[in-house]
Amino acid sequence: MYSLCTVTMVSSIMQCKMAIPLFSLQLRHSIIPHLVTIGKYDGSHHCLTAATSENKILIHSPHRPEKDISYLNINQKITALLAGKAIPNDEKDILVVGTVGSVLAYNVDLNSDLFFKEIPDGVAAIAIGKLNSMKDPAIIIGGNCSIQAFDCKGNEILWTVTGDNVRSIIVMDIDLDGSNELLVGSEDYEIREFKDDIIVDEISETSSICSLISFSTGRFAYALDNGTVGVYDKFRRVWRVKSKSSVNFLEKYDLDGDGKEELITGWSNGKVDARNSITGEVIFRDVLSNSIAGVVVGDYVRAGKCQMIVVSIAGEVRGYDSTSLKVESGVQTNVIHDLLQKRQILMSELNNYTKASNEGQGIPGDTRLITEVSVSEETIEPCVLLTLSTNNSMILKAVTVFSEGIFEDETHVVHPDKECVSSELKITLLPPKDILLDIHIRAFVGSSVDNDQFHVFELTRQLPKFSMYLLVSYPENEDVPKSFVKFRLVERVQRLDLWLSLNFIVPQKTPVKTNGQDFWKIAIKSLRDSSLTCVTFEKEVMLIYSLNINFTADIVQTLASYLNLDQIDSLAEFPKVLDDLWESIQSVKTLQQNAVKLNASIADSSALLKNLIVQAEDFRLLDDTSNMEKCLNDIFHIDKQMIQNHQVTCENHEQLLVTLKKINNIIQNASRLRVNNNRTDTITSYRQAVASENMTILKKLIETGNK
């Protein structure tokens, strides 16, 4: 596809509605982004709830004007907040508060704790709902590579691991089978669907997932750290848009009263907008003076219907409903607006064609843009090489390449110097993760570098999942990695060739060794760390030799997905991984002991500090300056030591989280070496073996998946 263009500004009128707030108020507190919720704690009245910068929970109850604001003090940094119904047969909402090391379920109406749990992995996301096999609602929390669920009494009813730190969790029936699944967004760019604690599907995105929100009929919306917002229908993307600002909150609300919920997005630049969840069209926008902290839905003014409530980080609150919308004067209808815009673009393009024809600046009609994707080790840094060229002598004046997740600003522009312009351009690509990527290319092609008009070729290429790996010649036996996974596979080698071409960049002279029937060998070199992986298939036995358990697990899972295998019982040996696991377990034990000692030391220092403060005050009243100075000097030194101990405690906690993440990742990857329906029991066995430091069972679990 190509067109002739010059730089042309196309005027347009945005078809959306400005908003008039239904009400507004000030909370007079700084609110932490993402930590806003709303609940009916008495079963009848909605109360706005938010975490403040002082690590307090602010509860605003507009139905109690005499005491509309109350506080709940939290002694740790608040990281997650949600209100919802978790007690069976009770219409009252409870409040769940997550911190860096604990979770608190709190009954606001009775001013009492339902339960308090220490969570070493921390709490980054909370959801409340019934999962597939649960009769009652569960409180589900996501943390450092782990997911846990508790009942309203604090009993653990689910624990599993996921690929990276959890950022967002929602409960919804995505496959419309009548039972809920769990959708988990994490820092490794993945959205995973869990049925109970089994991963049944996953989507790779281009940045960390920061928010998820469910709609009816199997649709859900997502937001990424890079400013992307979009909607999936089941696991098919419907639309997405991207902004330079980051997303702070997602919510759903029928703002225009048409019976269909819109996607509400709160942005870091203070903008809040509503989009049609099917088309992505903006139908409403408003701008607050500060970044949006949260958006919730509830009947805040007791009008008999819910309002959309927007909260800024400065504590400003605005409410909207369908009566808040006002159509801007002079806005054209969608049809007329679109037709006028298309007409202007086509007229501009026609004028360019006419000018190019008259001045002889055109290009031959059979000119084509040729693209080639290859893997190169000859560059300064090993990379994926995108080569663009024309099929004749036409030159490439400039090229823009757009791809989320590869370039820092997502768009890469290549504009050679005038003397370097030719009919070929090479562009280096460095995908940071093993995911499918779309590369959108726009090339400016002309007959001469002196022309001021160029034909624009637009096309899209897709990089395979394992594009940062090079197929090399199979090594000698002594160079083959010793760690391996082995399983039986009844399949034709031609299907393995198709799997290879779908997931790797295969050169024209392929180094695959095969007899075309029951023998197949490949060697794969990573461009990131130069590690080698060897895959052999012979007489219905598949062997994958690699020191990288994560890449090995990826190969097993992609093979199972492509070949439609629902059962792979493998035998694995990864001695280095086992050693790393044992070392991490011992490290966790040491770090936990250090934490106990440091906390005891801080507690002793605090008690001593209180006594010294009392003594110093007594000496002041007695006008005993000498002893008062001694007390104050002791207070200064103890306080200095406590600050140092606090810094050591923070460093110890960070190291503990890193080590726990490493353990969870090993468990996750080891469980992915197999494909079966026993993942629940397997992960539970891993957890029990880690807790009891039973290396014999851990070794058997990694080897066979069973005790």
C-alpha positions, 0 to 999 in steps of 0.5 A: 500500500502506498500514497503520494504525500507532502506534509499536510495539516488536516483540520478536524473537530473532535466529536465528544462531549464536555462535562459539567460536574453534578457535584464537587467537593474537597477532601483536603488530603493528598490521595495516593494514585490507584488507591481509591475505592467505594463501598456500602459498609452499612449495606445502604450508603456509599462511602468514598474510601482512599489512602492518603499520603500519611498512610491513613485510610480516609472514609468519606460518608456523605450521609453523615454530615455531622461526622462525614470523614473518619480515618483508619491508621495503617502502620505500613505503606499502603499498596492496595485497597478494595471494598467489596462483599466477602462475607456470605449472606451479608450485604455489607461491604468490607474493606481490604487493605494491602501493604508491603508486608500484610493484608487486613480485612476490616469491617468498617461498620463494626469497627473491627478486624475480620483478619490480619495476615502477614504476607512476605510477598507483599500485596500489589493488587486485590480482587473479591469474587467467586472463582470456579470451584468456590461457593463463597466469595474469596479475597484474592491478592497478588504480590511478588510472583504469587497469588493467594486467596482467603475466605472472610475468616482469613483461611487460605484457600488458594496459592499459586505462582505466576511469571512476575510481580502482579499489578492487577487482578479481576474476577470475571467469566471470560469464556461465558461458561457460567463460572468465573476465571481470574485474570492477572496482569503482571510486570512481565507484559503478560495477561494470564487467565487462571481457572482456579490456579491453573493457567488456561490462556495468556496474552503477551502485551508490550509493557507492564499491565497496570490495570484491568477492568471487566465488562459483560459478555467476556470483554475486558479492558486493560492499561499498560505502563506506556500509556496504552489503553485497549479492550479485548473480546475474550482473547481477541483485541478489539481496539487500543489507543496510546497516549503520552500520559500514563494511566492511573485508573480504569472504571466502567460506567454508562455515562450517556444513558444508552444502556451500555457501559463506557470505559472510563480512564483517569490519566496522570495529566489530570484528564478523565475520558469515556470511550465507547467500549466497542469502538474506542471512540471518545464520547466524554472528557474533562480535565482536573487541575491535578493527576487522577487518583481514582474513578469509582461508581456509586450513588454518592448523593442518594439520587436513586442512581449511581454517579461516576466519581472522580478523585484527584491526588489533591483530594478534589472530588467531582461527580458526573452522570448522564445529565452532566453531558453537554454537546459542544456547539458547532460539532458536526455529526460523525458522518459529515465529519468523517466525509469532510476529513476524507475529502480533504485528504483525497484532494490533497493526495490528488494535487500531489499526484498531479504535481508529481506527474507534471514535474516528472517526480513520480516513480515507476508503477511497478515499484515495490518495497522489499522487506527482509528480517534476519538474525545478525551477529555481525553488528556491534551488538547481536540483533534482529536486522530489518532490511528494506530495499526497492526492486529498482533504482528508486531511493529510500529517503527516510523510514519510520518504524513503529513497534511497542516494546522495542524502541524507547519512544516506540517510533524509530526514524532513519533519515540518512545523510544526503550523500548516503541515500540509496535504495537499501536501508538496514535497521537493527531491532532488539526485542527485550522479551520473547513475545510476538511483535508487530513492526509497522513500517512507513518508507518514503520512496522517490526517484531522486534525493532532491525531490520534495515529494515522495511516495509513502509505502506502508506495511506491517511485518511480524517478528516471531516469539523467539526472534532473538535466537539464532539457529546454528549448526548442531555442536559436538557432544561435549558442547551440548548442555547437560541439563535437559527435559525429555518427553514422548512425542508422537508427531511428524517432523514436518510439523516440527518444521512448521513450528520452527518457522512460526516461532523463529527466524529461519535462514534460507540455508537452514541448519536443521538436521533431519531425515524427513521421517523420525529424526530432527535436530536443531541448535539455538543460540541466544543473542542476549547471553550467547547460551546454547539450546539443543533440541533433538527428536528421534524415534518419538522422543523429544529432548531439549538440552539447555541451562535456561529453564525459562527458555526450555519451559517456553519451548515446551509450552509453545510446542504443546500449544501449536501441536494441540497437546493437553498432556506432556509428562516430562523427565527433567534434570536441572542440577544448577537450578536445584542448587540455586533453589537451595541457595535461595531457600537458605538465603530466605531463612537468613534474611528472615532471621535478620528481620527478626533481630532488626525488629527486636533491636528497633523495639528495644531502642524505641523503649529506651528512647521513650525512657530517655525523653521522659528523663530529659524532661524531668531534668529540664523541670529540675533545672539540671542542665548537665544531666539533661544534656547527657540524656539529649546526647544519648537520644541523638546517638540512639536516634541515629542508630535507629535510622541506620537500623531502619535503612538496613531493615529496608535493604533486608526486606528488598533482598527478601522480596528479590529472593522470594521472587527468584524462588517463585520463578523457579517453581513457575518455570519447573511447573511449565516443563509439563502440560497436565491438569495436576498443576494445583497439586504440583505447586502445592507440593513445591510450596510444602517442600520449600517450607520444610527445606526438603531437597529430596522432594524438590529434586523429584518434583523438578525431575518428574513433577511428582513427589 
